[in-house]
């Protein structure tokens, strides 16, 4: 057997396993409804929760899951790139379908999102390498009148315990990850 083929096959298997771990982490579980799923079709980015968005929960809910819009996706991608030194906007695709969660915390008047991104077909090799092993995920935070700020993660399971308020996780039907690869 050609040694180059064997090494290439091992590398491909490692990438496939890592991709499976990322995909499994972001799309498994029951009751999860990402903001960009067909169950939550975009209806416009509200500046505050709309009556239709909050109707999914009771009046006592502290946080409410919101639908994503194309402008939200663009803003999150920009914030993600701003948090990744050396990465250019055109080199990033996404958020990846099924990985965007978006919510508003009524108590703190803060918007939250988590999403995963991939290198675009125009990404330089040095940029594509930066996405290996789960480095395409980020947690986003924005005050009602502010800009998005991203915390890029070097692990495959988002969010970490105590990183996103429990009320937001409840609105998303998610549990915090273990913060390990």
Short mmCIF file of the C-alpha atoms (twelve columns), coordinates in Angstrom:
data_MODEL
# 
_entry.id   MODEL 
# 
loop_
_atom_site.group_PDB 
_atom_site.id 
_atom_site.type_symbol 
_atom_site.label_atom_id 
_atom_site.label_alt_id 
_atom_site.label_comp_id 
_atom_site.label_asym_id 
_atom_site.label_seq_id 
_atom_site.Cartn_x 
_atom_site.Cartn_y 
_atom_site.Cartn_z 
_atom_site.pdbx_PDB_model_num 
ATOM 1   C CA . UNK A 1   0.000   0.000  0.000  1 
ATOM 2   C CA . UNK A 2   1.265   3.466  -0.852 1 
ATOM 3   C CA . UNK A 3   2.228   5.263  2.383  1 
ATOM 4   C CA . UNK A 4   0.809   8.587  1.067  1 
ATOM 5   C CA . UNK A 5   -2.570  6.938  0.522  1 
ATOM 6   C CA . UNK A 6   -2.562  5.438  4.019  1 
ATOM 7   C CA . UNK A 7   -1.707  8.763  5.658  1 
ATOM 8   C CA . UNK A 8   -4.279  10.583 3.507  1 
ATOM 9   C CA . UNK A 9   -6.909  8.027  4.506  1 
ATOM 10  C CA . UNK A 10  -6.115  8.477  8.196  1 
ATOM 11  C CA . UNK A 11  -6.295  12.280 7.856  1 
ATOM 12  C CA . UNK A 12  -9.639  12.009 6.062  1 
ATOM 13  C CA . UNK A 13  -10.970 9.729  8.810  1 
ATOM 14  C CA . UNK A 14  -9.876  12.192 11.503 1 
ATOM 15  C CA . UNK A 15  -11.586 15.075 9.684  1 
ATOM 16  C CA . UNK A 16  -14.746 12.975 9.235  1 
ATOM 17  C CA . UNK A 17  -14.821 12.060 12.924 1 
ATOM 18  C CA . UNK A 18  -14.305 15.701 13.968 1 
ATOM 19  C CA . UNK A 19  -17.019 16.856 11.563 1 
ATOM 20  C CA . UNK A 20  -19.359 14.203 12.923 1 
ATOM 21  C CA . UNK A 21  -18.696 15.339 16.476 1 
ATOM 22  C CA . UNK A 22  -19.427 18.957 15.573 1 
ATOM 23  C CA . UNK A 23  -22.555 18.062 13.635 1 
ATOM 24  C CA . UNK A 24  -23.778 15.662 16.301 1 
ATOM 25  C CA . UNK A 25  -23.205 18.220 19.018 1 
ATOM 26  C CA . UNK A 26  -25.058 20.979 17.245 1 
ATOM 27  C CA . UNK A 27  -27.992 19.047 15.880 1 
ATOM 28  C CA . UNK A 28  -28.742 16.228 18.307 1 
ATOM 29  C CA . UNK A 29  -31.310 16.156 21.031 1 
ATOM 30  C CA . UNK A 30  -35.035 16.562 21.090 1 
ATOM 31  C CA . UNK A 31  -37.011 19.746 21.330 1 
ATOM 32  C CA . UNK A 32  -34.234 21.877 19.872 1 
ATOM 33  C CA . UNK A 33  -35.406 24.291 17.238 1 
ATOM 34  C CA . UNK A 34  -32.622 26.376 15.720 1 
ATOM 35  C CA . UNK A 35  -33.607 29.850 14.623 1 
ATOM 36  C CA . UNK A 36  -32.821 28.977 11.013 1 
ATOM 37  C CA . UNK A 37  -34.854 25.779 10.799 1 
ATOM 38  C CA . UNK A 38  -37.975 25.504 8.694  1 
ATOM 39  C CA . UNK A 39  -40.022 25.470 11.908 1 
ATOM 40  C CA . UNK A 40  -38.882 29.044 12.590 1 
ATOM 41  C CA . UNK A 41  -39.014 30.781 9.205  1 
ATOM 42  C CA . UNK A 42  -37.478 34.276 9.156  1 
ATOM 43  C CA . UNK A 43  -40.055 37.003 9.718  1 
ATOM 44  C CA . UNK A 44  -37.820 40.060 10.178 1 
ATOM 45  C CA . UNK A 45  -35.315 41.014 12.883 1 
ATOM 46  C CA . UNK A 46  -37.176 42.575 15.781 1 
ATOM 47  C CA . UNK A 47  -35.575 45.235 17.951 1 
ATOM 48  C CA . UNK A 48  -37.501 43.733 20.852 1 
ATOM 49  C CA . UNK A 49  -39.401 40.463 21.055 1 
ATOM 50  C CA . UNK A 50  -42.516 40.539 18.909 1 
ATOM 51  C CA . UNK A 51  -45.850 39.228 20.181 1 
ATOM 52  C CA . UNK A 52  -45.597 36.288 17.767 1 
ATOM 53  C CA . UNK A 53  -42.099 35.389 18.971 1 
ATOM 54  C CA . UNK A 54  -43.086 35.459 22.631 1 
ATOM 55  C CA . UNK A 55  -46.314 33.528 22.123 1 
ATOM 56  C CA . UNK A 56  -44.316 30.285 22.188 1 
ATOM 57  C CA . UNK A 57  -43.741 30.653 25.924 1 
ATOM 58  C CA . UNK A 58  -45.783 31.794 28.879 1 
ATOM 59  C CA . UNK A 59  -45.908 35.375 30.144 1 
ATOM 60  C CA . UNK A 60  -43.498 34.397 32.922 1 
ATOM 61  C CA . UNK A 61  -40.702 33.361 30.521 1 
ATOM 62  C CA . UNK A 62  -37.551 35.371 31.111 1 
ATOM 63  C CA . UNK A 63  -36.043 34.636 27.682 1 
ATOM 64  C CA . UNK A 64  -37.664 33.992 24.339 1 
ATOM 65  C CA . UNK A 65  -36.284 32.230 21.272 1 
ATOM 66  C CA . UNK A 66  -36.532 34.382 18.146 1 
ATOM 67  C CA . UNK A 67  -36.491 33.645 14.422 1 
ATOM 68  C CA . UNK A 68  -33.334 34.469 12.476 1 
ATOM 69  C CA . UNK A 69  -33.259 36.773 9.471  1 
ATOM 70  C CA . UNK A 70  -30.761 37.205 6.647  1 
ATOM 71  C CA . UNK A 71  -29.574 40.469 8.246  1 
ATOM 72  C CA . UNK A 72  -28.980 38.665 11.564 1 
ATOM 73  C CA . UNK A 73  -26.952 35.974 9.797  1 
ATOM 74  C CA . UNK A 74  -24.871 38.661 8.075  1 
ATOM 75  C CA . UNK A 75  -24.297 40.567 11.334 1 
ATOM 76  C CA . UNK A 76  -23.230 37.397 13.168 1 
ATOM 77  C CA . UNK A 77  -20.859 36.425 10.386 1 
ATOM 78  C CA . UNK A 78  -19.297 39.902 10.573 1 
ATOM 79  C CA . UNK A 79  -18.901 39.658 14.351 1 
ATOM 80  C CA . UNK A 80  -17.411 36.178 13.986 1 
ATOM 81  C CA . UNK A 81  -14.837 37.399 11.444 1 
ATOM 82  C CA . UNK A 82  -13.999 40.421 13.643 1 
ATOM 83  C CA . UNK A 83  -13.178 37.990 16.468 1 
ATOM 84  C CA . UNK A 84  -10.908 35.849 14.239 1 
ATOM 85  C CA . UNK A 85  -7.649  37.731 13.538 1 
ATOM 86  C CA . UNK A 86  -6.336  37.123 10.034 1 
ATOM 87  C CA . UNK A 87  -9.658  35.807 8.697  1 
ATOM 88  C CA . UNK A 88  -11.373 37.761 5.899  1 
ATOM 89  C CA . UNK A 89  -15.152 38.089 5.544  1 
ATOM 90  C CA . UNK A 90  -15.170 36.393 2.123  1 
ATOM 91  C CA . UNK A 91  -13.431 33.355 3.590  1 
ATOM 92  C CA . UNK A 92  -16.299 32.513 5.946  1 
ATOM 93  C CA . UNK A 93  -19.592 30.836 5.042  1 
ATOM 94  C CA . UNK A 94  -22.573 30.529 7.287  1 
ATOM 95  C CA . UNK A 95  -23.954 30.292 9.800  1 
ATOM 96  C CA . UNK A 96  -24.193 26.590 8.992  1 
ATOM 97  C CA . UNK A 97  -27.794 25.422 8.531  1 
ATOM 98  C CA . UNK A 98  -29.305 24.036 11.725 1 
ATOM 99  C CA . UNK A 99  -26.736 25.585 14.074 1 
ATOM 100 C CA . UNK A 100 -28.046 29.113 14.672 1 
ATOM 101 C CA . UNK A 101 -29.915 29.736 17.922 1 
ATOM 102 C CA . UNK A 102 -31.132 33.276 18.683 1 
ATOM 103 C CA . UNK A 103 -32.924 34.634 21.753 1 
ATOM 104 C CA . UNK A 104 -33.740 37.732 23.790 1 
ATOM 105 C CA . UNK A 105 -33.282 37.791 27.568 1 
ATOM 106 C CA . UNK A 106 -35.997 40.121 28.881 1 
ATOM 107 C CA . UNK A 107 -34.403 40.542 32.309 1 
ATOM 108 C CA . UNK A 108 -31.076 41.906 31.029 1 
ATOM 109 C CA . UNK A 109 -32.436 43.227 27.691 1 
ATOM 110 C CA . UNK A 110 -29.704 41.250 25.948 1 
ATOM 111 C CA . UNK A 111 -29.799 39.304 22.694 1 
ATOM 112 C CA . UNK A 112 -27.908 36.008 22.554 1 
ATOM 113 C CA . UNK A 113 -26.961 33.715 19.688 1 
ATOM 114 C CA . UNK A 114 -24.806 30.687 19.051 1 
ATOM 115 C CA . UNK A 115 -23.822 29.548 15.571 1 
ATOM 116 C CA . UNK A 116 -21.284 27.531 13.626 1 
ATOM 117 C CA . UNK A 117 -19.398 28.725 10.564 1 
ATOM 118 C CA . UNK A 118 -17.378 27.001 7.853  1 
ATOM 119 C CA . UNK A 119 -14.618 28.157 5.526  1 
ATOM 120 C CA . UNK A 120 -16.027 29.375 2.218  1 
ATOM 121 C CA . UNK A 121 -14.871 28.019 -1.130 1 
ATOM 122 C CA . UNK A 122 -12.706 31.173 -1.362 1 
ATOM 123 C CA . UNK A 123 -10.870 30.557 1.923  1 
ATOM 124 C CA . UNK A 124 -7.093  30.446 1.881  1 
ATOM 125 C CA . UNK A 125 -5.567  27.227 3.175  1 
ATOM 126 C CA . UNK A 126 -4.309  29.004 6.315  1 
ATOM 127 C CA . UNK A 127 -7.888  30.084 7.048  1 
ATOM 128 C CA . UNK A 128 -9.438  26.694 6.320  1 
ATOM 129 C CA . UNK A 129 -7.019  25.111 8.811  1 
ATOM 130 C CA . UNK A 130 -8.335  27.459 11.523 1 
ATOM 131 C CA . UNK A 131 -11.750 25.786 11.250 1 
ATOM 132 C CA . UNK A 132 -10.508 22.291 12.074 1 
ATOM 133 C CA . UNK A 133 -11.534 20.471 15.216 1 
ATOM 134 C CA . UNK A 134 -14.584 22.527 16.136 1 
ATOM 135 C CA . UNK A 135 -13.147 26.035 15.848 1 
ATOM 136 C CA . UNK A 136 -16.089 27.285 13.772 1 
ATOM 137 C CA . UNK A 137 -18.432 27.881 16.708 1 
ATOM 138 C CA . UNK A 138 -19.110 31.094 18.569 1 
ATOM 139 C CA . UNK A 139 -21.328 32.584 21.251 1 
ATOM 140 C CA . UNK A 140 -22.705 36.031 20.456 1 
ATOM 141 C CA . UNK A 141 -24.035 38.712 22.780 1 
ATOM 142 C CA . UNK A 142 -25.618 42.100 22.083 1 
ATOM 143 C CA . UNK A 143 -27.337 44.645 24.313 1 
ATOM 144 C CA . UNK A 144 -30.635 45.899 22.891 1 
ATOM 145 C CA . UNK A 145 -29.022 48.970 21.306 1 
ATOM 146 C CA . UNK A 146 -25.457 47.733 20.767 1 
ATOM 147 C CA . UNK A 147 -23.328 45.683 18.407 1 
ATOM 148 C CA . UNK A 148 -22.767 41.940 18.355 1 
ATOM 149 C CA . UNK A 149 -19.694 40.632 20.169 1 
ATOM 150 C CA . UNK A 150 -18.442 37.123 19.464 1 
ATOM 151 C CA . UNK A 151 -16.535 34.693 21.634 1 
ATOM 152 C CA . UNK A 152 -14.967 32.138 19.298 1 
ATOM 153 C CA . UNK A 153 -14.464 28.681 20.737 1 
ATOM 154 C CA . UNK A 154 -11.697 26.138 20.351 1 
ATOM 155 C CA . UNK A 155 -13.974 23.236 21.233 1 
ATOM 156 C CA . UNK A 156 -16.827 21.441 19.599 1 
ATOM 157 C CA . UNK A 157 -19.560 21.662 22.227 1 
ATOM 158 C CA . UNK A 158 -21.228 25.023 22.813 1 
ATOM 159 C CA . UNK A 159 -22.167 26.738 24.976 1 
ATOM 160 C CA . UNK A 160 -20.090 26.231 28.107 1 
ATOM 161 C CA . UNK A 161 -21.729 26.112 31.538 1 
ATOM 162 C CA . UNK A 162 -22.359 29.641 32.874 1 
ATOM 163 C CA . UNK A 163 -21.557 31.209 29.491 1 
ATOM 164 C CA . UNK A 164 -25.157 31.733 28.390 1 
ATOM 165 C CA . UNK A 165 -27.910 32.478 30.921 1 
ATOM 166 C CA . UNK A 166 -29.968 29.473 31.980 1 
ATOM 167 C CA . UNK A 167 -33.171 31.203 30.825 1 
ATOM 168 C CA . UNK A 168 -31.767 31.515 27.294 1 
ATOM 169 C CA . UNK A 169 -30.725 27.866 27.236 1 
ATOM 170 C CA . UNK A 170 -34.219 26.963 28.401 1 
ATOM 171 C CA . UNK A 171 -35.765 29.018 25.583 1 
ATOM 172 C CA . UNK A 172 -33.548 27.146 23.109 1 
ATOM 173 C CA . UNK A 173 -34.194 23.739 24.728 1 
ATOM 174 C CA . UNK A 174 -30.407 23.270 25.065 1 
ATOM 175 C CA . UNK A 175 -28.065 22.216 27.825 1 
ATOM 176 C CA . UNK A 176 -24.603 23.660 28.281 1 
ATOM 177 C CA . UNK A 177 -21.783 21.541 26.857 1 
ATOM 178 C CA . UNK A 178 -18.872 20.128 28.792 1 
ATOM 179 C CA . UNK A 179 -16.353 22.496 27.151 1 
ATOM 180 C CA . UNK A 180 -13.950 19.761 26.144 1 
ATOM 181 C CA . UNK A 181 -13.103 18.303 22.760 1 
# 
